[in-house]
């Protein structure tokens, strides 16, 4: 991996027994996002005090179609669907994803190729804000589908059937 935004952590190195239940990315190694930038270049990892298994959360501002909005803190551990904060949103709701610092919408990357109608939006892995180094997150609440892209190649794809 060429990116300093991702850290590989071995399951045995983590103290929390909860982390032992997380799906390993490969050979017992879990990917952890250590920095993720919004469209204005602000790092959204560690924006709040929320942590998952000791790792600072990725925070985004989420707005529902009826105008309710709040901060959602996402686990930075790849494949972990935990989130905290503004979570009283009905599954299947298309949300607007915004940077909590600038309130600018996260940039659109394109449609999710699973027939759901969901659209990927970018959290960039470097301050250069390149779509070739990004986390692609879905705009449909409860549609656990994401990709990690590094050097223009999808290095990881994760989806959960609900």
Secondary structure, DSSP 8 states (H G I E B T S, - for coil): ---TTEEEEEGGG---TGGGGS--SBTTEEEEE---B-TTS-B-BTSSS-EETTEE-EEEEEE-TTS-EEEEEE-SBTT---EEES----TT-B-EEE-TTT--B--EEEE-TTSS--EEEEEESSTT--TTSEEEEESBTT--EEEEEETTEEEEEEE---
